[in-house]
């Protein structure tokens, strides 16, 4: 099953490109991340990056995704919000504004919650392999 990652807060396409590069360095996610694009707006060059799709599967992919996203968003300087959505509508949202300065205990709790939501997608039996 694929989950979809979308960004908000301005400069969404740039943030998603940055996140895609970050996720490409995570072994468990290699080959599982694809770009979701819409056709170019008339008068512009190239398609618009709307989202990233990540194919979940067994072997800790949900944990790796939640950890990587959280690590990436903590590195952002501006305000950015990233939403990870399952096809059934359940979602987890991370905000760069809200994670700055959190203590380790809170971070572990947030990651555990996010992983539970993502693992529920893995447990549906509809898991697809890497593309």
N, C-alpha and C positions, 0 to 999 in steps of 0.2 A: 504494500500500500504506500502511496506517495503522500507526503505532507507538503504543504505549501508555505513558503516563507515570504512575507510581504513586509515592506518598510514604510514608515511614515515619518514626517518631520522635515520634509524638504530634501531635495537631492536624492530621492529614493533610488533611482537607477544607479547612481554612483555608489551609494551604500550597498546595494545588492551586488554590484560588481566586486566591491571590496570584500564582502562576505563570501562570495563564491571563491575568490582567491584564497581566503583564510581556510575555508572548508576543504579546498583541494589538498592542503597539507596534512589533513587528518586521515590516517591510514584506513580507518573503519568506514570513512565516507567517500574514499576515492572511487570514482566511477558511478556514484549514486546521485550526484547533483546535476540537474539540468536547468537551463534558463527557460523561463516562460515569457515569450515576447509577443507584442502586438505589432501590427503593420505600422510602418512609419507614417507620421502625420504629414499631410501634403506640404511640400516645401522644405522638408527636412531629409536628412540622410539616415538611412538605417532604421531598423526596428527599435521599438521602445521596450526596455527590460521592465516587465511588470512584477515578476516574482521569481523565486527559485523553487523547484520541486526536488524533494529528496526522497528516494526510494528507501523505505525502512525494511529491515529484515532481521533475522536472528544474529546473535553474536555481539550484543551491546551497541548496536547502531543508534538506538534511541538515546542511550546515555552519552555516547560520543557526540551526537548532534546537540543535545542540551548543553553539554559542557563547552563545546566549541562555540556555540552561539553566545553563551554567557561570557566566555573569555573575550570574544570579539567585541561585544557591545561594551564591555568595561574599558576597552581601549579607545573607544570613540571620544572625540573631543566635543563635538556639538551634540545637540539634542537629536536623538534618533529613537524610534520605537520599532521593534521587530515583532511580528506576530507569526506564530507557527500554528497552522490550522490543519486539522484532520478532515477528511471528506465528510464525516458525519457532523461537522460543525463545531466540535470541541476545539478549543484553542488555548495557547499559552502566549502571553505577551511579556516581552522584556523591554524596558525603557532605560536608555543610558542615563537619563536624569535620575532615575530611582535606584540604580545599582551602585553609583559612586559612593564609596565610603562605607559600604555594608560590612558588618563583621563576618568572620568565617562561619559561625554557626548559622546565621541567616542565609548566607550564600549556599551552604550545604542543604538547608531546608528548601530553598527555592529550586535548586537543581533536582532534588528528590521529587518535588511536586511536578516539575516539568517532565522529568523522566517517566513518572507514572502516567501522565497524559499521553506521552508518545508511545510508551510500551503498550498501552491499550490498543493503539493502532496496529502494533505488531501482532497482538493476540487475537485479532479478528479472523485469522486464517486467510486473509486476502493479501498476504505479503508478496510483493514482487521482488525479484532480484535486481542487481545493478543493471543499468542500461549502458 
